[in-house]
Amino acid sequence: MNLFVRYWKFNLVGAMGMVVQLTILAILNRLAPGHYLCATAIAIEITLLHNFLWHLRYTWRDRGCNSALLTKLLRFHLSNGLVSIVGNLALMQLLVHQMHLPVVASNGMAILCCSIINFCLGDTWAFALR
């Protein structure tokens, strides 16, 4: 598949995941105000599982490698998951705590900042041809 097409598929899945993540974050932030870092971590994990399934079946479906589903999930979490957790939490701390920006808007910015790194890791490692 053409890298350009794959990138746009990745972004479509990412846009759906962004809606999932921001919705969950908004709900959790309303239920437990002030705990935005915990709420962010929970929202990221749910979104990672959502995005993994869509990337597996849509973005990288043509890469039917021989590794087991749990192996793919582990690779996805060690790449995209790690970047998303570390990047989002660090940026949330900066944007919300230091700059006093709104929680959901800050998380939207953090997601966008991590997305290109996540695409590269997904394409070259998590869903790479073996």
N, CA, C and O atoms as a printed pandas DataFrame, in Angstrom:
     atom_number atom_name residue_name chain_id  residue_number  x_coord  y_coord  z_coord
0              1         N          MET        A               1    0.842   -1.183    0.000
1              2        CA          MET        A               1    0.000    0.000    0.000
2              3         C          MET        A               1    0.883    1.240    0.000
3              4         O          MET        A               1    1.938    1.269    0.634
4              5         N          ASN        A               2    0.451    2.228   -0.696
5              6        CA          ASN        A               2    1.128    3.514   -0.787
6              7         C          ASN        A               2    1.213    4.148    0.610
7              8         O          ASN        A               2    0.232    4.146    1.354
8              9         N          LEU        A               3    2.389    4.692    0.961
9             10        CA          LEU        A               3    2.593    5.300    2.270
10            11         C          LEU        A               3    1.634    6.470    2.513
11            12         O          LEU        A               3    1.155    6.660    3.631
12            13         N          PHE        A               4    1.358    7.241    1.482
13            14        CA          PHE        A               4    0.438    8.371    1.586
14            15         C          PHE        A               4   -0.971    7.899    1.951
15            16         O          PHE        A               4   -1.620    8.489    2.815
16            17         N          VAL        A               5   -1.441    6.844    1.300
17            18        CA          VAL        A               5   -2.767    6.275    1.593
18            19         C          VAL        A               5   -2.793    5.733    3.015
19            20         O          VAL        A               5   -3.754    5.955    3.752
20            21         N          ARG        A               6   -1.741    5.025    3.398
21            22        CA          ARG        A               6   -1.680    4.474    4.752
22            23         C          ARG        A               6   -1.689    5.594    5.804
23            24         O          ARG        A               6   -2.330    5.463    6.847
24            25         N          TYR        A               7   -0.983    6.682    5.528
25            26        CA          TYR        A               7   -0.942    7.807    6.459
26            27         C          TYR        A               7   -2.336    8.396    6.658
27            28         O          TYR        A               7   -2.708    8.742    7.780
28            29         N          TRP        A               8   -3.114    8.515    5.574
29            30        CA          TRP        A               8   -4.465    9.067    5.700
30            31         C          TRP        A               8   -5.395    8.082    6.403
31            32         O          TRP        A               8   -6.289    8.500    7.137
32            33         N          LYS        A               9   -5.200    6.793    6.192
33            34        CA          LYS        A               9   -5.973    5.809    6.952
34            35         C          LYS        A               9   -5.635    5.909    8.436
35            36         O          LYS        A               9   -6.520    5.855    9.290
36            37         N          PHE        A              10   -4.351    6.056    8.731
37            38        CA          PHE        A              10   -3.899    6.222   10.113
38            39         C          PHE        A              10   -4.573    7.443   10.740
39            40         O          PHE        A              10   -5.033    7.379   11.880
40            41         N          ASN        A              11   -4.634    8.540   10.010
41            42        CA          ASN        A              11   -5.243    9.766   10.520
42            43         C          ASN        A              11   -6.756    9.640   10.700
43            44         O          ASN        A              11   -7.323   10.246   11.610
44            45         N          LEU        A              12   -7.407    8.864    9.849
45            46        CA          LEU        A              12   -8.838    8.630   10.022
46            47         C          LEU        A              12   -9.094    7.861   11.321
47            48         O          LEU        A              12   -9.969    8.222   12.108
48            49         N          VAL        A              13   -8.319    6.800   11.531
49            50        CA          VAL        A              13   -8.424    6.050   12.789
50            51         C          VAL        A              13   -8.064    6.958   13.960
51            52         O          VAL        A              13   -8.724    6.928   14.999
52            53         N          GLY        A              14   -7.026    7.758   13.795
53            54        CA          GLY        A              14   -6.610    8.676   14.846
54            55         C          GLY        A              14   -7.688    9.695   15.184
55            56         O          GLY        A              14   -7.873   10.034   16.353
56            57         N          ALA        A              15   -8.399   10.185   14.181
57            58        CA          ALA        A              15   -9.483   11.148   14.431
58            59         C          ALA        A              15  -10.602   10.483   15.241
59            60         O          ALA        A              15  -11.145   11.085   16.167
60            61         N          MET        A              16  -10.941    9.249   14.889
61            62        CA          MET        A              16  -11.950    8.524   15.678
62            63         C          MET        A              16  -11.447    8.308   17.109
63            64         O          MET        A              16  -12.191    8.482   18.074
64            65         N          GLY        A              17  -10.176    7.928   17.227
65            66        CA          GLY        A              17   -9.585    7.723   18.542
66            67         C          GLY        A              17   -9.528    9.001   19.359
67            68         O          GLY        A              17   -9.686    8.982   20.579
68            69         N          MET        A              18   -9.301   10.102   18.676
69            70        CA          MET        A              18   -9.257   11.397   19.375
70            71         C          MET        A              18  -10.621   11.726   19.972
71            72         O          MET        A              18  -10.709   12.234   21.090
72            73         N          VAL        A              19  -11.679   11.437   19.229
73            74        CA          VAL        A              19  -13.035   11.650   19.744
74            75         C          VAL        A              19  -13.268   10.764   20.966
75            76         O          VAL        A              19  -13.811   11.215   21.975
76            77         N          VAL        A              20  -12.856    9.505   20.869
77            78        CA          VAL        A              20  -13.003    8.577   22.002
78            79         C          VAL        A              20  -12.244    9.122   23.212
79            80         O          VAL        A              20  -12.799    9.225   24.306
80            81         N          GLN        A              21  -10.980    9.467   23.009
81            82        CA          GLN        A              21  -10.131    9.909   24.120
82            83         C          GLN        A              21  -10.642   11.196   24.756
83            84         O          GLN        A              21  -10.716   11.290   25.981
84            85         N          LEU        A              22  -10.992   12.178   23.950
85            86        CA          LEU        A              22  -11.447   13.455   24.499
86            87         C          LEU        A              22  -12.799   13.319   25.191
87            88         O          LEU        A              22  -13.051   13.993   26.189
88            89         N          THR        A              23  -13.664   12.461   24.676
89            90        CA          THR        A              23  -14.961   12.224   25.313
90            91         C          THR        A              23  -14.781   11.572   26.676
91            92         O          THR        A              23  -15.375   12.004   27.663
92            93         N          ILE        A              24  -13.959   10.532   26.723
93            94        CA          ILE        A              24  -13.709    9.859   27.999
94            95         C          ILE        A              24  -13.046   10.813   28.984
95            96         O          ILE        A              24  -13.411   10.844   30.160
96            97         N          LEU        A              25  -12.086   11.581   28.516
97            98        CA          LEU        A              25  -11.409   12.547   29.383
98            99         C          LEU        A              25  -12.395   13.579   29.930
99           100         O          LEU        A              25  -12.358   13.899   31.118
100          101         N          ALA        A              26  -13.267   14.098   29.081
101          102        CA          ALA        A              26  -14.250   15.089   29.529
102          103         C          ALA        A              26  -15.174   14.501   30.594
103          104         O          ALA        A              26  -15.483   15.163   31.585
104          105         N          ILE        A              27  -15.613   13.263   30.390
105          106        CA          ILE        A              27  -16.488   12.609   31.367
106          107         C          ILE        A              27  -15.752   12.394   32.684
107          108         O          ILE        A              27  -16.267   12.723   33.752
108          109         N          LEU        A              28  -14.545   11.841   32.603
109          110        CA          LEU        A              28  -13.782   11.586   33.828
110          111         C          LEU        A              28  -13.407   12.876   34.543
111          112         O          LEU        A              28  -13.406   12.929   35.773
112          113         N          ASN        A              29  -13.093   13.907   33.786
113          114        CA          ASN        A              29  -12.735   15.192   34.383
114          115         C          ASN        A              29  -13.943   15.824   35.087
115          116         O          ASN        A              29  -13.791   16.522   36.090
116          117         N          ARG        A              30  -15.119   15.577   34.560
117          118        CA          ARG        A              30  -16.338   16.083   35.203
118          119         C          ARG        A              30  -16.645   15.295   36.475
119          120         O          ARG        A              30  -17.089   15.862   37.473
120          121         N          LEU        A              31  -16.404   13.974   36.428
121          122        CA          LEU        A              31  -16.675   13.129   37.595
122          123         C          LEU        A              31  -15.648   13.329   38.713
123          124         O          LEU        A              31  -15.982   13.258   39.895
124          125         N          ALA        A              32  -14.408   13.578   38.326
125          126        CA          ALA        A              32  -13.334   13.748   39.320
126          127         C          ALA        A              32  -12.459   14.932   38.929
127          128         O          ALA        A              32  -11.328   14.746   38.481
128          129         N          PRO        A              33  -12.974   16.143   39.093
129          130        CA          PRO        A              33  -12.198   17.331   38.704
130          131         C          PRO        A              33  -10.882   17.416   39.479
131          132         O          PRO        A              33  -10.811   17.086   40.663
132          133         N          GLY        A              34   -9.849   17.866   38.776
133          134        CA          GLY        A              34   -8.549   18.019   39.415
134          135         C          GLY        A              34   -7.648   16.810   39.263
135          136         O          GLY        A              34   -6.457   16.880   39.569
136          137         N          HIS        A              35   -8.200   15.709   38.796
137          138        CA          HIS        A              35   -7.410   14.488   38.613
138          139         C          HIS        A              35   -7.179   14.242   37.119
139          140         O          HIS        A              35   -7.350   13.127   36.627
140          141         N          TYR        A              36   -6.796   15.288   36.420
141          142        CA          TYR        A              36   -6.693   15.212   34.967
142          143         C          TYR        A              36   -5.595   14.266   34.484
143          144         O          TYR        A              36   -5.721   13.713   33.392
144          145         N          LEU        A              37   -4.538   14.061   35.244
145          146        CA          LEU        A              37   -3.486   13.141   34.800
146          147         C          LEU        A              37   -3.963   11.692   34.860
147          148         O          LEU        A              37   -3.700   10.921   33.937
148          149         N          CYS        A              38   -4.653   11.313   35.923
149          150        CA          CYS        A              38   -5.230    9.955   36.001
150          151         C          CYS        A              38   -6.290    9.767   34.923
151          152         O          CYS        A              38   -6.336    8.732   34.258
152          153         N          ALA        A              39   -7.132   10.769   34.759
153          154        CA          ALA        A              39   -8.176   10.698   33.744
154          155         C          ALA        A              39   -7.568   10.581   32.347
155          156         O          ALA        A              39   -8.079    9.847   31.501
156          157         N          THR        A              40   -6.487   11.299   32.115
157          158        CA          THR        A              40   -5.798   11.228   30.821
158          159         C          THR        A              40   -5.240    9.828   30.585
159          160         O          THR        A              40   -5.393    9.282   29.492
160          161         N          ALA        A              41   -4.602    9.245   31.580
161          162        CA          ALA        A              41   -4.027    7.903   31.441
162          163         C          ALA        A              41   -5.107    6.867   31.131
163          164         O          ALA        A              41   -4.914    6.005   30.274
164          165         N          ILE        A              42   -6.227    6.949   31.818
165          166        CA          ILE        A              42   -7.334    6.012   31.564
166          167         C          ILE        A              42   -7.878    6.201   30.149
167          168         O          ILE        A              42   -8.102    5.226   29.432
168          169         N          ALA        A              43   -8.086    7.439   29.754
169          170        CA          ALA        A              43   -8.598    7.730   28.409
170          171         C          ALA        A              43   -7.630    7.249   27.332
171          172         O          ALA        A              43   -8.057    6.740   26.296
172          173         N          ILE        A              44   -6.342    7.405   27.571
173          174        CA          ILE        A              44   -5.338    6.945   26.595
174          175         C          ILE        A              44   -5.399    5.427   26.454
175          176         O          ILE        A              44   -5.383    4.915   25.334
176          177         N          GLU        A              45   -5.468    4.706   27.555
177          178        CA          GLU        A              45   -5.477    3.241   27.476
178          179         C          GLU        A              45   -6.698    2.725   26.712
179          180         O          GLU        A              45   -6.577    1.823   25.883
180          181         N          ILE        A              46   -7.848    3.284   26.983
181          182        CA          ILE        A              46   -9.054    2.873   26.255
182          183         C          ILE        A              46   -8.904    3.193   24.772
183          184         O          ILE        A              46   -9.281    2.390   23.919
184          185         N          THR        A              47   -8.358    4.354   24.470
185          186        CA          THR        A              47   -8.156    4.761   23.080
186          187         C          THR        A              47   -7.108    3.889   22.392
187          188         O          THR        A              47   -7.250    3.577   21.210
188          189         N          LEU        A              48   -6.071    3.496   23.105
189          190        CA          LEU        A              48   -5.062    2.605   22.520
190          191         C          LEU        A              48   -5.699    1.296   22.057
191          192         O          LEU        A              48   -5.407    0.815   20.962
192          193         N          LEU        A              49   -6.555    0.729   22.875
193          194        CA          LEU        A              49   -7.228   -0.518   22.500
194          195         C          LEU        A              49   -8.148   -0.296   21.303
195          196         O          LEU        A              49   -8.184   -1.119   20.389
196          197         N          HIS        A              50   -8.880    0.795   21.302
197          198        CA          HIS        A              50   -9.742    1.161   20.173
198          199         C          HIS        A              50   -8.916    1.290   18.892
199          200         O          HIS        A              50   -9.240    0.685   17.871
200          201         N          ASN        A              51   -7.845    2.086   18.960
201          202        CA          ASN        A              51   -7.023    2.333   17.774
202          203         C          ASN        A              51   -6.314    1.075   17.299
203          204         O          ASN        A              51   -6.189    0.853   16.095
204          205         N          PHE        A              52   -5.845    0.245   18.237
205          206        CA          PHE        A              52   -5.174   -0.995   17.846
206          207         C          PHE        A              52   -6.083   -1.838   16.960
207          208         O          PHE        A              52   -5.662   -2.312   15.905
208          209         N          LEU        A              53   -7.305   -2.022   17.381
209          210        CA          LEU        A              53   -8.236   -2.852   16.603
210          211         C          LEU        A              53   -8.499   -2.269   15.227
211          212         O          LEU        A              53   -8.541   -3.004   14.240
212          213         N          TRP        A              54   -8.677   -0.958   15.148
213          214        CA          TRP        A              54   -8.906   -0.326   13.853
214          215         C          TRP        A              54   -7.647   -0.373   12.968
215          216         O          TRP        A              54   -7.747   -0.633   11.769
216          217         N          HIS        A              55   -6.487   -0.127   13.544
217          218        CA          HIS        A              55   -5.252   -0.199   12.747
218          219         C          HIS        A              55   -5.013   -1.614   12.242
219          220         O          HIS        A              55   -4.593   -1.808   11.101
220          221         N          LEU        A              56   -5.277   -2.581   13.073
221          222        CA          LEU        A              56   -5.095   -3.983   12.698
222          223         C          LEU        A              56   -5.994   -4.355   11.521
223          224         O          LEU        A              56   -5.548   -5.017   10.584
224          225         N          ARG        A              57   -7.234   -3.939   11.566
225          226        CA          ARG        A              57   -8.227   -4.323   10.554
226          227         C          ARG        A              57   -8.361   -3.352    9.389
227          228         O          ARG        A              57   -8.971   -3.688    8.374
228          229         N          TYR        A              58   -7.794   -2.143    9.520
229          230        CA          TYR        A              58   -7.981   -1.140    8.473
230          231         C          TYR        A              58   -6.662   -0.552    7.979
231          232         O          TYR        A              58   -6.333   -0.687    6.800
232          233         N          THR        A              59   -5.912    0.090    8.850
233          234        CA          THR        A              59   -4.713    0.815    8.425
234          235         C          THR        A              59   -3.634   -0.129    7.901
235          236         O          THR        A              59   -3.062    0.112    6.838
236          237         N          TRP        A              60   -3.354   -1.198    8.639
237          238        CA          TRP        A              60   -2.300   -2.138    8.263
238          239         C          TRP        A              60   -2.853   -3.533    7.984
239          240         O          TRP        A              60   -2.168   -4.524    8.236
240          241         N          ARG        A              61   -4.059   -3.628    7.477
241          242        CA          ARG        A              61   -4.672   -4.947    7.243
242          243         C          ARG        A              61   -3.935   -5.749    6.176
243          244         O          ARG        A              61   -4.014   -6.977    6.158
244          245         N          ASP        A              62   -3.228   -5.070    5.300
245          246        CA          ASP        A              62   -2.494   -5.759    4.249
246          247         C          ASP        A              62   -1.205   -6.405    4.759
247          248         O          ASP        A              62   -0.548   -7.147    4.028
248          249         N          ARG        A              63   -0.847   -6.125    5.997
249          250        CA          ARG        A              63    0.374   -6.690    6.575
250          251         C          ARG        A              63    0.004   -7.839    7.499
251          252         O          ARG        A              63    0.179   -7.759    8.715
252          253         N          GLY        A              64   -0.496   -8.876    6.922
253          254        CA          GLY        A              64   -0.910  -10.044    7.690
254          255         C          GLY        A              64    0.292  -10.850    8.142
255          256         O          GLY        A              64    0.500  -11.980    7.702
256          257         N          CYS        A              65    1.078  -10.255    9.027
257          258        CA          CYS        A              65    2.273  -10.946    9.499
258          259         C          CYS        A              65    1.882  -12.134   10.375
259          260         O          CYS        A              65    0.736  -12.250   10.807
260          261         N          ASN        A              66    2.827  -12.991   10.624
261          262        CA          ASN        A              66    2.580  -14.243   11.319
262          263         C          ASN        A              66    2.531  -14.121   12.834
263          264         O          ASN        A              66    2.207  -15.098   13.510
264          265         N          SER        A              67    2.838  -12.964   13.386
265          266        CA          SER        A              67    2.863  -12.844   14.842
266          267         C          SER        A              67    1.449  -12.896   15.412
267          268         O          SER        A              67    0.483  -12.483   14.770
268          269         N          ALA        A              68    1.357  -13.410   16.620
269          270        CA          ALA        A              68    0.078  -13.568   17.285
270          271         C          ALA        A              68   -0.517  -12.211   17.653
271          272         O          ALA        A              68    0.189  -11.207   17.741
272          273         N          LEU        A              69   -1.813  -12.207   17.863
273          274        CA          LEU        A              69   -2.525  -10.983   18.208
274          275         C          LEU        A              69   -1.950  -10.333   19.461
275          276         O          LEU        A              69   -1.767   -9.117   19.492
276          277         N          LEU        A              70   -1.663  -11.118   20.491
277          278        CA          LEU        A              70   -1.109  -10.556   21.727
278          279         C          LEU        A              70    0.276   -9.970   21.511
279          280         O          LEU        A              70    0.637   -8.984   22.153
280          281         N          THR        A              71    1.054  -10.562   20.617
281          282        CA          THR        A              71    2.377  -10.023   20.292
282          283         C          THR        A              71    2.232   -8.671   19.607
283          284         O          THR        A              71    2.967   -7.733   19.914
284          285         N          LYS        A              72    1.285   -8.572   18.680
285          286        CA          LYS        A              72    1.037   -7.294   17.997
286          287         C          LYS        A              72    0.566   -6.236   18.993
287          288         O          LYS        A              72    1.004   -5.087   18.950
288          289         N          LEU        A              73   -0.330   -6.643   19.886
289          290        CA          LEU        A              73   -0.828   -5.706   20.895
290          291         C          LEU        A              73    0.298   -5.232   21.806
291          292         O          LEU        A              73    0.358   -4.054   22.157
292          293         N          LEU        A              74    1.179   -6.128   22.185
293          294        CA          LEU        A              74    2.316   -5.761   23.025
294          295         C          LEU        A              74    3.234   -4.782   22.292
295          296         O          LEU        A              74    3.668   -3.784   22.868
296          297         N          ARG        A              75    3.527   -5.065   21.031
297          298        CA          ARG        A              75    4.378   -4.165   20.245
298          299         C          ARG        A              75    3.721   -2.785   20.088
299          300         O          ARG        A              75    4.398   -1.758   20.139
300          301         N          PHE        A              76    2.414   -2.777   19.899
301          302        CA          PHE        A              76    1.682   -1.517   19.756
302          303         C          PHE        A              76    1.747   -0.718   21.059
303          304         O          PHE        A              76    1.950    0.496   21.039
304          305         N          HIS        A              77    1.576   -1.401   22.187
305          306        CA          HIS        A              77    1.637   -0.718   23.476
306          307         C          HIS        A              77    3.053   -0.220   23.790
307          308         O          HIS        A              77    3.219    0.856   24.363
308          309         N          LEU        A              78    4.068   -1.000   23.415
309          310        CA          LEU        A              78    5.449   -0.583   23.676
310          311         C          LEU        A              78    5.899    0.558   22.765
311          312         O          LEU        A              78    6.878    1.240   23.070
312          313         N          SER        A              79    5.211    0.767   21.672
313          314        CA          SER        A              79    5.568    1.861   20.765
314          315         C          SER        A              79    4.558    3.000   20.910
315          316         O          SER        A              79    4.833    3.995   21.581
316          317         N          ASN        A              80    3.412    2.856   20.295
317          318        CA          ASN        A              80    2.399    3.911   20.331
318          319         C          ASN        A              80    1.918    4.192   21.749
319          320         O          ASN        A              80    1.693    5.346   22.113
320          321         N          GLY        A              81    1.763    3.159   22.536
321          322        CA          GLY        A              81    1.296    3.339   23.909
322          323         C          GLY        A              81    2.264    4.138   24.745
323          324         O          GLY        A              81    1.870    5.060   25.459
324          325         N          LEU        A              82    3.525    3.785   24.657
325          326        CA          LEU        A              82    4.537    4.485   25.444
326          327         C          LEU        A              82    4.657    5.947   25.027
327          328         O          LEU        A              82    4.722    6.835   25.877
328          329         N          VAL        A              83    4.684    6.193   23.740
329          330        CA          VAL        A              83    4.748    7.574   23.244
330          331         C          VAL        A              83    3.513    8.350   23.698
331          332         O          VAL        A              83    3.623    9.492   24.146
332          333         N          SER        A              84    2.346    7.734   23.583
333          334        CA          SER        A              84    1.104    8.420   23.955
334          335         C          SER        A              84    1.035    8.712   25.445
335          336         O          SER        A              84    0.673    9.821   25.840
336          337         N          ILE        A              85    1.376    7.740   26.274
337          338        CA          ILE        A              85    1.313    7.941   27.725
338          339         C          ILE        A              85    2.327    9.001   28.159
339          340         O          ILE        A              85    1.962    9.979   28.812
340          341         N          VAL        A              86    3.584    8.810   27.800
341          342        CA          VAL        A              86    4.632    9.747   28.232
342          343         C          VAL        A              86    4.403   11.133   27.633
343          344         O          VAL        A              86    4.452   12.138   28.342
344          345         N          GLY        A              87    4.155   11.180   26.336
345          346        CA          GLY        A              87    3.956   12.461   25.667
346          347         C          GLY        A              87    2.737   13.210   26.171
347          348         O          GLY        A              87    2.814   14.403   26.467
348          349         N          ASN        A              88    1.610   12.515   26.271
349          350        CA          ASN        A              88    0.384   13.163   26.728
350          351         C          ASN        A              88    0.501   13.636   28.168
351          352         O          ASN        A              88    0.118   14.764   28.480
352          353         N          LEU        A              89    1.022   12.792   29.048
353          354        CA          LEU        A              89    1.105   13.193   30.452
354          355         C          LEU        A              89    2.074   14.355   30.652
355          356         O          LEU        A              89    1.801   15.263   31.437
356          357         N          ALA        A              90    3.197   14.330   29.950
357          358        CA          ALA        A              90    4.156   15.433   30.060
358          359         C          ALA        A              90    3.553   16.735   29.523
359          360         O          ALA        A              90    3.670   17.789   30.148
360          361         N          LEU        A              91    2.914   16.647   28.372
361          362        CA          LEU        A              91    2.316   17.853   27.790
362          363         C          LEU        A              91    1.114   18.340   28.597
363          364         O          LEU        A              91    0.887   19.545   28.704
364          365         N          MET        A              92    0.346   17.415   29.162
365          366        CA          MET        A              92   -0.784   17.822   30.001
366          367         C          MET        A              92   -0.290   18.559   31.239
367          368         O          MET        A              92   -0.874   19.564   31.646
368          369         N          GLN        A              93    0.767   18.065   31.825
369          370        CA          GLN        A              93    1.347   18.736   32.997
370          371         C          GLN        A              93    1.764   20.159   32.626
371          372         O          GLN        A              93    1.501   21.109   33.364
372          373         N          LEU        A              94    2.409   20.287   31.487
373          374        CA          LEU        A              94    2.858   21.608   31.033
374          375         C          LEU        A              94    1.684   22.517   30.682
375          376         O          LEU        A              94    1.610   23.654   31.147
376          377         N          LEU        A              95    0.775   22.014   29.867
377          378        CA          LEU        A              95   -0.303   22.862   29.350
378          379         C          LEU        A              95   -1.367   23.195   30.396
379          380         O          LEU        A              95   -1.855   24.324   30.453
380          381         N          VAL        A              96   -1.725   22.210   31.220
381          382        CA          VAL        A              96   -2.779   22.443   32.211
382          383         C          VAL        A              96   -2.205   23.070   33.479
383          384         O          VAL        A              96   -2.685   24.103   33.947
384          385         N          HIS        A              97   -1.185   22.438   34.021
385          386        CA          HIS        A              97   -0.663   22.888   35.310
386          387         C          HIS        A              97    0.152   24.179   35.196
387          388         O          HIS        A              97   -0.001   25.095   36.005
388          389         N          GLN        A              98    1.004   24.239   34.199
389          390        CA          GLN        A              98    1.895   25.396   34.071
390          391         C          GLN        A              98    1.257   26.564   33.306
391          392         O          GLN        A              98    1.387   27.723   33.698
392          393         N          MET        A              99    0.568   26.236   32.209
393          394        CA          MET        A              99    0.024   27.291   31.350
394          395         C          MET        A              99   -1.458   27.574   31.620
395          396         O          MET        A              99   -2.018   28.531   31.085
396          397         N          HIS        A             100   -2.086   26.744   32.447
397          398        CA          HIS        A             100   -3.479   26.938   32.862
398          399         C          HIS        A             100   -4.478   26.905   31.701
399          400         O          HIS        A             100   -5.456   27.653   31.683
400          401         N          LEU        A             101   -4.211   26.023   30.733
401          402        CA          LEU        A             101   -5.129   25.848   29.616
402          403         C          LEU        A             101   -6.187   24.811   30.002
403          404         O          LEU        A             101   -5.957   24.012   30.910
404          405         N          PRO        A             102   -7.330   24.808   29.334
405          406        CA          PRO        A             102   -8.377   23.827   29.643
406          407         C          PRO        A             102   -7.902   22.388   29.378
407          408         O          PRO        A             102   -7.104   22.140   28.474
408          409         N          VAL        A             103   -8.407   21.460   30.179
409          410        CA          VAL        A             103   -7.967   20.060   30.132
410          411         C          VAL        A             103   -8.197   19.428   28.761
411          412         O          VAL        A             103   -7.265   18.870   28.183
412          413         N          VAL        A             104   -9.398   19.502   28.238
413          414        CA          VAL        A             104   -9.713   18.819   26.977
414          415         C          VAL        A             104   -8.953   19.451   25.807
415          416         O          VAL        A             104   -8.447   18.728   24.948
416          417         N          ALA        A             105   -8.865   20.756   25.756
417          418        CA          ALA        A             105   -8.108   21.423   24.691
418          419         C          ALA        A             105   -6.624   21.055   24.767
419          420         O          ALA        A             105   -5.983   20.829   23.741
420          421         N          SER        A             106   -6.092   20.997   25.969
421          422        CA          SER        A             106   -4.686   20.613   26.159
422          423         C          SER        A             106   -4.439   19.197   25.672
423          424         O          SER        A             106   -3.416   18.918   25.045
424          425         N          ASN        A             107   -5.380   18.302   25.962
425          426        CA          ASN        A             107   -5.211   16.919   25.530
426          427         C          ASN        A             107   -5.290   16.803   24.015
427          428         O          ASN        A             107   -4.574   15.998   23.420
428          429         N          GLY        A             108   -6.137   17.585   23.390
429          430        CA          GLY        A             108   -6.200   17.600   21.925
430          431         C          GLY        A             108   -4.862   17.997   21.322
431          432         O          GLY        A             108   -4.408   17.393   20.350
432          433         N          MET        A             109   -4.236   19.011   21.897
433          434        CA          MET        A             109   -2.915   19.442   21.419
434          435         C          MET        A             109   -1.872   18.345   21.650
435          436         O          MET        A             109   -1.025   18.108   20.789
436          437         N          ALA        A             110   -1.927   17.686   22.789
437          438        CA          ALA        A             110   -0.972   16.623   23.102
438          439         C          ALA        A             110   -1.115   15.456   22.123
439          440         O          ALA        A             110   -0.117   14.896   21.671
440          441         N          ILE        A             111   -2.342   15.096   21.803
441          442        CA          ILE        A             111   -2.588   14.005   20.846
442          443         C          ILE        A             111   -1.961   14.342   19.503
443          444         O          ILE        A             111   -1.274   13.510   18.911
444          445         N          LEU        A             112   -2.188   15.537   19.029
445          446        CA          LEU        A             112   -1.640   15.947   17.728
446          447         C          LEU        A             112   -0.116   15.946   17.731
447          448         O          LEU        A             112    0.510   15.585   16.734
448          449         N          CYS        A             113    0.477   16.348   18.844
449          450        CA          CYS        A             113    1.943   16.364   18.946
450          451         C          CYS        A             113    2.535   14.954   18.862
451          452         O          CYS        A             113    3.625   14.776   18.317
452          453         N          CYS        A             114    1.846   13.973   19.383
453          454        CA          CYS        A             114    2.364   12.594   19.415
454          455         C          CYS        A             114    2.041   11.800   18.147
455          456         O          CYS        A             114    2.612   10.731   17.931
456          457         N          SER        A             115    1.144   12.303   17.314
457          458        CA          SER        A             115    0.613   11.484   16.217
458          459         C          SER        A             115    1.646   11.086   15.167
459          460         O          SER        A             115    1.654    9.933   14.738
460          461         N          ILE        A             116    2.507   11.989   14.743
461          462        CA          ILE        A             116    3.464   11.641   13.680
462          463         C          ILE        A             116    4.467   10.602   14.163
463          464         O          ILE        A             116    4.859    9.717   13.403
464          465         N          ILE        A             117    4.880   10.702   15.409
465          466        CA          ILE        A             117    5.785    9.705   15.979
466          467         C          ILE        A             117    5.078    8.351   16.023
467          468         O          ILE        A             117    5.674    7.321   15.707
468          469         N          ASN        A             118    3.803    8.362   16.419
469          470        CA          ASN        A             118    3.049    7.118   16.489
470          471         C          ASN        A             118    2.873    6.469   15.124
471          472         O          ASN        A             118    2.931    5.244   15.011
472          473         N          PHE        A             119    2.656    7.275   14.084
473          474        CA          PHE        A             119    2.548    6.700   12.741
474          475         C          PHE        A             119    3.856    6.026   12.346
475          476         O          PHE        A             119    3.854    4.894   11.862
476          477         N          CYS        A             120    4.958    6.712   12.549
477          478        CA          CYS        A             120    6.267    6.148   12.182
478          479         C          CYS        A             120    6.548    4.854   12.932
479          480         O          CYS        A             120    7.021    3.887   12.336
480          481         N          LEU        A             121    6.266    4.823   14.220
481          482        CA          LEU        A             121    6.480    3.607   15.013
482          483         C          LEU        A             121    5.537    2.485   14.591
483          484         O          LEU        A             121    5.935    1.321   14.538
484          485         N          GLY        A             122    4.300    2.832   14.295
485          486        CA          GLY        A             122    3.351    1.821   13.839
486          487         C          GLY        A             122    3.771    1.217   12.518
487          488         O          GLY        A             122    3.684    0.004   12.330
488          489         N          ASP        A             123    4.224    2.051   11.604
489          490        CA          ASP        A             123    4.587    1.580   10.272
490          491         C          ASP        A             123    5.890    0.796   10.244
491          492         O          ASP        A             123    6.026   -0.165    9.487
492          493         N          THR        A             124    6.855    1.209   11.074
493          494        CA          THR        A             124    8.174    0.560   11.016
494          495         C          THR        A             124    8.398   -0.515   12.051
495          496         O          THR        A             124    9.341   -1.297   11.931
496          497         N          TRP        A             125    7.528   -0.576   13.098
497          498        CA          TRP        A             125    7.776   -1.589   14.135
498          499         C          TRP        A             125    6.526   -2.341   14.564
499          500         O          TRP        A             125    6.490   -3.567   14.454
500          501         N          ALA        A             126    5.505   -1.652   15.046
501          502        CA          ALA        A             126    4.331   -2.349   15.601
502          503         C          ALA        A             126    3.625   -3.197   14.552
503          504         O          ALA        A             126    3.219   -4.322   14.845
504          505         N          PHE        A             127    3.470   -2.679   13.331
505          506        CA          PHE        A             127    2.786   -3.412   12.275
506          507         C          PHE        A             127    3.701   -3.675   11.074
507          508         O          PHE        A             127    3.226   -3.887    9.958
508          509         N          ALA        A             128    5.002   -3.658   11.311
509          510        CA          ALA        A             128    5.975   -3.852   10.225
510          511         C          ALA        A             128    5.867   -5.257    9.637
511          512         O          ALA        A             128    5.486   -6.214   10.312
512          513         N          LEU        A             129    6.213   -5.343    8.368
513          514        CA          LEU        A             129    6.286   -6.659    7.731
514          515         C          LEU        A             129    7.423   -7.441    8.360
515          516         O          LEU        A             129    8.490   -6.884    8.615
516          517         N          ARG        A             130    7.216   -8.688    8.607
517          518        CA          ARG        A             130    8.244   -9.549    9.186
518          519         C          ARG        A             130    8.787  -10.473    8.118
519          520         O          ARG        A             130    9.669  -11.286    8.396
